[in-house]
Amino acid sequence: PQVPTRWIRPLEVGQSHVLGEEVTVTLLDSNHCPGSVMFLFEGAFGTILYTGDFRYTSAMQGEPVLRGRHIDRLYLDNTHCHPHRPLPSRQHATRQAAHVIRTHPQHQVVIGVYSLGKETLLVDLAVEFSTWVVVSPWRLEQMRLLELPDVFTTEEGAGWIRAVDVTEIRWDTLVSWNMLHPTIAILPTGRPVKVTHPNIHPIPYSDHSSFSELCEFVKWLRPCSVIPIVKGGMCQAYFQKYLSSVPQALPDLQIPKPVQESAKQQSNRKGQEPMCLLKRAARYSVPRGVVYESPEKHTEKSEEFTGVQVPQQNYCEPVFCSKEGCTCSHTCEQKGKEELSGEQPGLASAAGTVSQAPISDKHFPAAFAEQYLLTPLNVLKQNSSQKFDKLVEDFFRRGEES
């Protein structure tokens, strides 16, 4: 749901902002999709870095606010946190995509992208092959707002590379496109994919950090503790040797009373079907295009693709059945990492952390930050998003009335 504008506080990236008199937050570029940021919180509770969705780059070590900074707690994007599933750099993945295109010189190229993300890949391929990238009118406006190079057009036929929504990359659309002209589809994703048509080519292009990049990041930052932000992804064991031995400044975390009561109420309602799940089921009742495989079906043997292994993930992904003529769909309880809106669930969580700011900043540090910001994620996730939103609304309303 859209966040009410009264809770939004625009903040400049790279600048430290004081909330009330006790909490400071600094936004840092996360090298993910356009506009994505990491959040650095500082206060009496210690120092917390929340990466949201991010792709580590060594240039982050040049950030003045991070250089030599003691980090008590690191909330880490652990999307690809598995040592046996490597992921190439985005530059290398771009070269793979270019290789696929060169091996199909008579084909038109369709690239499946999210509503936000993968813009750099499109620009690089347009420059590499000296062609326009055909996009929809709304996407063209978005590219202009992002001030990207002028390689995009809405004119059909002006270029032989076309960007479409990722949900269009499926068996029936490939059949239709190839009836008009020989066409291949490129699917840039770091997730395991079931290919439903021989002309669909997955490319391991991801806006999330590889395992080796995560290790390098944690080793450089040396936080006191690491908390994965992907549900069900436990990767702390990989980073134990990189953690700081300095005691954390954070106090023992207590479950806030409103959350305790809500959890109890929720446990009493076991067996009832939440409305949000019914709505989600209805939303997934239409063909979704790309078929993402369940990790349980995978072994450590990766699929070979142009000489490079396609990485597989260690978390549960949506599994969509798109056999010929089949439109059924199945969902599994997971983070759905690399969501269809730019692979960004962690980013959405990070954005929610700042956007739900109270009207009166004086109430923020002493109550909201201590009760909710420092509460473990597994506790907060015991409650539905609707219940948690209601708690936040009630909290702010009491602040206004006082």
C-alpha positions as MATLAB code, in Angstrom:
seq = 'PQVPTRWIRPLEVGQSHVLGEEVTVTLLDSNHCPGSVMFLFEGAFGTILYTGDFRYTSAMQGEPVLRGRHIDRLYLDNTHCHPHRPLPSRQHATRQAAHVIRTHPQHQVVIGVYSLGKETLLVDLAVEFSTWVVVSPWRLEQMRLLELPDVFTTEEGAGWIRAVDVTEIRWDTLVSWNMLHPTIAILPTGRPVKVTHPNIHPIPYSDHSSFSELCEFVKWLRPCSVIPIVKGGMCQAYFQKYLSSVPQALPDLQIPKPVQESAKQQSNRKGQEPMCLLKRAARYSVPRGVVYESPEKHTEKSEEFTGVQVPQQNYCEPVFCSKEGCTCSHTCEQKGKEELSGEQPGLASAAGTVSQAPISDKHFPAAFAEQYLLTPLNVLKQNSSQKFDKLVEDFFRRGEES';
ca = [
       0.000    0.000    0.000;
       1.061    3.561   -0.650;
       2.683    5.321    2.295;
       0.730    8.434    3.391;
       2.685   11.558    2.513;
       2.504   12.838    6.099;
       4.953   10.080    7.126;
       7.510   10.811    4.387;
      10.668   12.766    5.233;
      12.917   13.317    2.155;
      16.597   12.926    3.084;
      19.720   13.711    1.067;
      22.047   10.820    0.278;
      25.470   11.144    1.871;
      24.374   13.607    4.539;
      23.747   12.904    8.224;
      20.324   13.900    9.530;
      19.446   14.341   13.198;
      16.052   13.045   14.332;
      15.097   14.782   17.544;
      18.199   15.071   19.715;
      19.213   11.431   20.076;
      19.159    9.629   16.707;
      21.239   10.336   13.605;
      20.589    8.628   10.255;
      22.790    8.749    7.170;
      21.768    7.489    3.734;
      24.406    5.799    1.544;
      24.198    4.626   -2.063;
      23.628    0.852   -2.049;
      24.655    0.198   -5.690;
      21.365   -1.605   -6.344;
      18.595   -0.112   -8.490;
      18.320    3.678   -8.987;
      17.495    5.451   -5.710;
      18.322    2.502   -3.444;
      20.179    3.326   -0.240;
      21.659    1.870    2.917;
      20.761    3.371    6.310;
      23.295    4.089    9.052;
      21.619    4.728   12.425;
      23.560    6.166   15.369;
      22.363    6.936   18.871;
      22.409    5.858   22.500;
      21.536    2.355   21.281;
      24.819    2.131   19.370;
      25.419    2.041   15.606;
      23.324    0.045   13.150;
      23.910   -0.340    9.397;
      20.944   -1.607    7.395;
      22.032   -2.445    3.840;
      18.624   -3.120    2.341;
      19.105   -4.601   -1.130;
      22.663   -3.801   -2.150;
      25.565   -4.923   -4.306;
      28.896   -4.429   -2.609;
      31.652   -2.652   -4.460;
      35.121   -1.800   -3.172;
      34.275    1.888   -3.756;
      32.104    1.678   -0.612;
      35.285    1.558    1.434;
      35.809    5.172    0.405;
      32.631    6.318    2.183;
      33.865    8.717    4.931;
      30.967    7.835    7.239;
      31.880    4.126    7.119;
      35.661    4.343    7.143;
      36.914    3.210   10.559;
      33.360    3.247   11.961;
      32.463    0.799   14.741;
      29.276   -1.081   13.745;
      27.348   -2.810   16.523;
      24.835   -4.518   14.276;
      24.829   -5.135   10.525;
      21.530   -6.035    8.869;
      22.814   -7.688    5.699;
      21.272   -8.442    2.304;
      22.006  -12.179    2.187;
      20.227  -12.979   -1.088;
      23.187  -14.876   -2.549;
      24.799  -15.972    0.706;
      25.923  -19.453   -0.322;
      29.574  -20.377   -0.887;
      28.851  -23.036   -3.536;
      26.723  -20.850   -5.796;
      29.010  -18.237   -7.315;
      27.756  -15.142   -9.072;
      29.732  -13.198  -11.690;
      30.118   -9.450  -11.647;
      27.532   -7.414  -13.530;
      30.185   -6.508  -16.094;
      30.918  -10.183  -16.762;
      27.201  -11.008  -16.963;
      26.779   -8.196  -19.505;
      29.490   -9.791  -21.654;
      27.601  -13.090  -21.457;
      24.431  -11.389  -22.706;
      26.378   -9.809  -25.569;
      27.789  -13.241  -26.469;
      24.292  -14.731  -26.667;
      23.164  -11.902  -28.932;
      26.162  -12.335  -31.244;
      25.429  -16.042  -31.652;
      21.940  -15.137  -32.933;
      22.673  -12.455  -35.550;
      19.346  -12.898  -37.372;
      17.201  -12.679  -34.260;
      15.479   -9.815  -32.561;
      16.231   -9.578  -28.848;
      13.709   -9.194  -26.034;
      15.033   -8.520  -22.534;
      12.852   -9.131  -19.486;
      13.289   -6.468  -16.799;
      11.528   -5.334  -13.654;
       9.743   -2.035  -13.160;
      13.028   -0.692  -11.795;
      16.507   -2.121  -12.177;
      18.787   -3.492  -14.954;
      18.893   -0.082  -16.682;
      22.694   -0.250  -16.905;
      22.490   -3.568  -18.763;
      20.148   -2.070  -21.355;
      22.386    0.946  -21.879;
      25.525   -1.180  -22.207;
      23.933   -3.472  -24.800;
      22.529   -0.529  -26.769;
      26.008    1.021  -26.967;
      27.685   -2.321  -27.710;
      25.446   -3.051  -30.711;
      24.704    0.554  -31.772;
      20.943    0.113  -31.649;
      17.981    1.740  -29.985;
      16.251   -0.085  -27.138;
      12.492   -0.041  -27.693;
      10.482    0.481  -24.488;
       6.944    1.386  -23.465;
       5.987    5.074  -23.107;
       5.909    4.952  -19.284;
       9.330    3.278  -19.172;
      10.755    5.874  -21.546;
       9.552    8.627  -19.225;
      11.169    6.799  -16.326;
      14.491    6.538  -18.180;
      14.414   10.272  -18.824;
      13.680   11.023  -15.180;
      16.701    8.909  -14.281;
      18.739   10.986  -16.771;
      20.064    7.892  -18.535;
      21.841    8.067  -21.926;
      19.571    8.688  -24.900;
      19.374    5.124  -26.200;
      15.660    4.462  -25.568;
      12.693    4.960  -27.884;
       9.022    4.014  -28.095;
       9.079    3.708  -31.902;
       8.426    0.093  -32.866;
      11.022   -1.225  -35.278;
      13.507    1.574  -34.574;
      15.782   -0.912  -32.813;
      16.106   -4.682  -32.647;
      16.508   -4.846  -28.864;
      13.310   -4.481  -26.872;
      12.787   -4.273  -23.095;
       9.576   -5.813  -21.742;
       8.224   -6.670  -18.320;
       9.733   -9.857  -16.950;
       6.283  -11.478  -16.767;
       6.150  -11.450  -20.582;
       9.057  -13.886  -20.833;
       7.129  -17.144  -21.081;
       6.404  -19.954  -23.507;
       3.315  -18.552  -25.235;
       4.783  -15.092  -25.899;
       7.975  -16.611  -27.339;
       5.838  -18.684  -29.707;
       3.923  -15.568  -30.807;
       7.060  -13.464  -31.310;
       8.786  -16.170  -33.344;
       5.787  -16.467  -35.655;
       6.448  -12.846  -36.655;
      10.250  -12.826  -36.605;
      13.015  -15.021  -35.153;
      13.303  -13.833  -31.549;
      15.355  -14.698  -28.486;
      14.642  -13.619  -24.938;
      17.311  -12.736  -22.377;
      16.382  -13.090  -18.724;
      18.887  -11.300  -16.442;
      18.510  -12.807  -12.968;
      20.583  -14.429  -10.276;
      17.745  -16.776   -9.307;
      17.430  -20.388  -10.500;
      15.177  -20.429  -13.553;
      13.317  -23.188  -15.348;
      13.576  -22.552  -19.083;
      10.184  -23.102  -20.726;
      11.271  -22.293  -24.303;
      14.582  -23.001  -26.084;
      14.881  -19.339  -27.068;
      14.870  -18.117  -23.448;
      18.423  -17.495  -22.210;
      18.976  -16.836  -18.468;
      21.923  -14.573  -17.678;
      23.300  -14.484  -14.074;
      23.006  -10.696  -13.838;
      22.055   -9.554  -10.344;
      21.845   -6.336   -8.373;
      22.626   -8.258   -5.174;
      26.053   -9.079   -3.757;
      27.727  -12.390   -4.494;
      28.942  -14.564   -1.629;
      32.558  -13.482   -2.093;
      31.485   -9.828   -2.122;
      29.522  -10.310    1.110;
      32.589  -11.831    2.756;
      34.774   -8.961    1.587;
      32.251   -6.413    2.863;
      31.874   -7.978    6.326;
      35.632   -8.546    6.612;
      36.258   -4.862    5.886;
      33.451   -3.521    8.090;
      34.075   -5.895   11.055;
      30.687   -5.443   12.787;
      29.947   -6.955   16.187;
      27.075   -9.009   14.786;
      25.426   -9.802   11.450;
      21.669  -10.254   11.015;
      20.405  -11.567    7.620;
      17.424   -9.682    6.224;
      16.184  -12.433    3.900;
      13.607  -14.552    5.664;
      14.851  -18.068    6.335;
      18.391  -17.239    5.288;
      20.804  -17.958    8.136;
      24.348  -17.110    7.094;
      25.995  -15.790   10.265;
      28.292  -18.827   10.482;
      30.099  -17.742    7.324;
      31.060  -14.408    8.880;
      32.000  -15.349   12.446;
      35.727  -15.095   11.735;
      35.307  -11.534   10.444;
      33.369  -10.118   13.403;
      34.783   -7.610   15.867;
      35.565   -8.788   19.379;
      34.567   -5.416   20.832;
      31.407   -5.736   23.003;
      28.219   -4.366   21.461;
      26.881   -1.075   22.749;
      23.311   -2.253   22.153;
      21.251   -3.108   25.240;
      19.412   -6.390   25.704;
      16.429   -6.287   23.380;
      12.984   -6.499   24.944;
       9.813   -7.275   23.040;
       7.602   -4.170   23.249;
       4.338   -4.784   25.092;
       2.117   -3.924   22.082;
       3.978   -6.512   20.013;
       3.695   -9.125   22.786;
      -0.043   -8.628   23.014;
      -0.423   -8.705   19.253;
       1.565  -11.935   19.027;
      -0.654  -13.500   21.680;
      -3.797  -12.410   19.902;
      -2.442  -13.796   16.672;
      -1.676  -17.172   18.248;
      -5.303  -17.368   19.420;
      -6.448  -16.912   15.842;
      -4.502  -19.845   14.428;
      -6.495  -21.679   11.848;
      -8.110  -18.550   10.458;
      -7.104  -17.555    6.950;
      -5.721  -13.984    6.874;
      -7.316  -11.785    4.251;
      -3.902  -10.664    3.011;
      -3.085  -14.268    2.014;
      -6.381  -14.618    0.170;
      -5.674  -11.414   -1.743;
      -2.144  -12.626   -2.505;
      -3.514  -15.916   -3.858;
      -5.890  -14.021   -6.119;
      -3.069  -11.833   -7.352;
      -1.026  -14.877   -8.392;
      -3.932  -16.594  -10.161;
      -2.851  -15.251  -13.550;
       0.128  -16.383  -15.680;
       3.298  -14.869  -14.235;
       5.711  -15.556  -17.060;
       9.129  -16.499  -15.709;
       9.324  -19.904  -14.052;
      11.475  -19.771  -10.914;
      12.544  -23.156   -9.629;
      12.289  -24.274   -6.017;
      15.773  -24.718   -4.496;
      14.663  -28.049   -3.038;
      14.639  -29.456   -6.574;
      18.235  -28.414   -7.172;
      21.432  -30.207   -6.417;
      24.818  -28.582   -6.141;
      25.271  -29.283   -9.844;
      24.583  -25.989  -11.611;
      23.076  -25.580  -15.042;
      25.695  -24.950  -17.728;
      25.165  -21.818  -19.774;
      27.669  -20.464  -22.310;
      30.476  -21.919  -20.290;
      29.450  -20.202  -17.037;
      27.442  -21.767  -14.230;
      24.084  -20.208  -13.519;
      23.979  -19.586   -9.742;
      21.324  -21.246   -7.637;
      19.896  -19.912   -4.423;
      19.490  -21.352   -0.957;
      16.125  -19.819   -0.201;
      12.590  -20.592   -1.232;
      11.326  -18.819   -4.345;
       7.883  -18.598   -5.955;
       7.377  -21.545   -8.277;
       5.239  -20.867  -11.309;
       4.079  -23.670  -13.567;
       4.035  -22.578  -17.214;
       3.831  -25.802  -19.133;
       2.285  -25.426  -22.536;
      -1.266  -24.305  -21.976;
      -0.987  -24.372  -18.211;
      -1.693  -21.210  -16.228;
      -1.646  -22.571  -12.677;
       0.552  -20.949  -10.081;
       1.959  -21.854   -6.708;
       3.466  -19.692   -4.023;
       5.759  -20.595   -1.170;
       6.401  -18.734    2.044;
       9.614  -16.853    1.346;
      11.127  -13.481    0.801;
      10.629  -13.580   -2.966;
      14.012  -11.976   -3.275;
      14.597   -9.952   -6.397;
      10.912   -9.112   -6.310;
       9.223   -8.312   -9.619;
       9.739   -4.639   -8.789;
      13.476   -4.643   -9.166;
      14.478   -7.485   -6.854;
      14.004   -5.223   -3.881;
      12.218   -6.558   -0.814;
      15.062   -5.524    1.471;
      14.951   -2.056   -0.027;
      11.240   -1.825    0.664;
      11.900   -2.719    4.276;
      14.621   -0.117    4.516;
      12.448    2.524    2.949;
       9.683    1.730    5.415;
      12.105    2.264    8.287;
      12.562    5.927    7.449;
       9.322    6.796    5.705;
       7.149    5.999    8.729;
       8.452    8.942   10.745;
       6.186   10.619   13.322;
       4.838   14.111   12.986;
       6.643   15.224   16.126;
      10.315   14.251   16.037;
      10.590   14.544   19.815;
       8.632   11.283   20.177;
      10.837    9.369   17.752;
      14.127    8.570   19.516;
      12.817    7.662   22.953;
       9.935    5.465   21.886;
       9.645    4.372   18.282;
      13.351    3.728   17.642;
      13.841    1.787   20.864;
      10.652   -0.250   20.574;
      10.631   -1.089   16.884;
      13.971   -0.321   15.230;
      15.864   -2.482   17.728;
      13.318   -5.291   17.913;
      14.601   -8.474   16.194;
      13.098   -8.982   12.740;
      11.802  -12.449   13.594;
       9.689  -10.898   16.364;
       8.239   -8.195   14.144;
       7.472  -10.746   11.436;
       5.308  -12.727   13.849;
       2.676  -10.101   13.161;
       1.026   -9.434    9.840;
       1.992   -6.235    8.042;
      -1.518   -4.905    8.565;
      -1.324   -5.402   12.326;
       2.110   -3.815   12.516;
       0.968   -0.843   10.416;
      -1.950   -0.385   12.804;
       0.424   -0.399   15.777;
       2.517    2.297   14.122;
      -0.551    4.391   13.274;
      -1.835    4.120   16.863;
       1.586    5.003   18.230;
       1.832    8.181   16.139;
      -1.764    9.142   16.886;
      -1.107    8.999   20.621;
       1.980   11.179   20.071;
      -0.075   13.805   18.234;
      -2.791   13.850   20.885;
      -0.233   14.317   23.655;
];
